[in-house]
Amino acid sequence: MSAKRILLTTIAMLLVIYIADWAWFLHRSSNPAVGNALGSVTYYYASALKDGKAEVYFDQPQTEVCVHSLFPHSGYNPCWYASRRSNVRTID
C-alpha cells in the first residue's frame, strides 16, 4: 500500500470514530436513561510562596464540568483528560 492510501485510511478511520463519539454523546445527552453525558472533576487552587512551597486553598474546591467521551464536545473537555490534570492548580 502506498503512503497516500495509508494516510487517507487513517484520516477516514479517525473521522468515523469522531462521528460515532459525537452521535453517542448526543444520544446520551438527549436520553438520560442511557446515562449522563456530563460529569465533573473537583480541583483546588494553590498559591506559590516565596520559599518555593505552595499554599493550597482546600476551603474553596472548584468543579470543572466534563463530558464522558473520547473527544471534546459542546465546549467541555473529556473527563479522562480533565481527571488526568492535577487536582491542585497553581495560580500566579
C-alpha positions in Angstrom: 0.0 0.0 0.0 1.2 3.5 -0.7 1.8 6.1 1.9 -1.1 8.2 0.5 -3.5 5.4 0.8 -2.5 4.7 4.4 -2.8 8.4 5.3 -6.3 8.6 3.7 -7.4 5.4 5.5 -6.2 6.7 8.9 -8.0 10.0 8.4 -11.2 8.2 7.4 -11.0 6.0 10.5 -10.5 9.0 12.8 -13.4 10.8 11.2 -15.7 7.7 11.7 -14.6 7.4 15.3 -15.2 11.1 15.9 -18.7 11.0 14.3 -19.6 7.9 16.3 -18.4 9.5 19.5 -20.4 12.7 18.7 -23.6 10.6 17.9 -23.2 8.7 21.2 -22.8 12.0 23.1 -26.0 13.4 21.5 -27.8 10.1 22.3 -26.7 10.2 25.9 -27.4 13.9 26.4 -31.0 13.6 25.0 -31.7 10.3 26.7 -30.8 10.4 30.5 -32.0 6.8 30.9 -29.0 5.6 28.9 -26.5 7.5 31.1 -25.4 11.0 31.8 -23.3 12.6 29.2 -21.7 15.2 31.5 -19.6 14.6 34.6 -17.5 16.8 36.9 -13.9 16.9 38.3 -13.1 18.7 41.6 -9.8 20.6 42.0 -8.3 23.1 44.3 -6.3 26.3 43.8 -2.8 26.8 45.2 -0.7 29.9 45.5 3.1 29.8 45.2 5.0 31.1 48.2 8.4 32.8 48.2 10.2 29.8 49.8 9.2 27.5 46.9 6.3 25.9 48.7 2.6 26.2 47.8 -0.4 27.1 49.9 -3.4 25.0 48.9 -6.9 26.5 49.5 -8.9 23.4 50.5 -11.8 25.5 51.7 -12.7 26.6 48.1 -13.0 23.5 45.9 -13.7 24.2 42.2 -15.7 22.0 39.9 -14.9 21.5 36.2 -17.7 20.1 34.0 -16.5 17.4 31.6 -18.1 15.1 29.1 -17.9 11.3 29.1 -16.5 10.8 25.6 -13.2 10.4 23.7 -13.2 13.9 22.2 -14.3 17.3 23.5 -17.9 18.2 22.7 -20.1 21.3 23.4 -17.1 23.2 24.8 -16.3 20.7 27.5 -13.1 18.7 27.9 -13.4 14.9 28.1 -13.5 13.5 31.6 -10.4 11.3 31.0 -8.4 14.5 30.2 -9.8 16.6 33.0 -9.2 14.0 35.6 -5.5 13.4 34.5 -4.7 17.0 35.1 -3.5 17.9 38.7 -6.2 18.3 41.4 -4.1 21.3 42.6 -3.7 24.1 40.2 -1.3 26.9 41.0 -2.4 30.5 40.3 0.0 33.4 39.9 
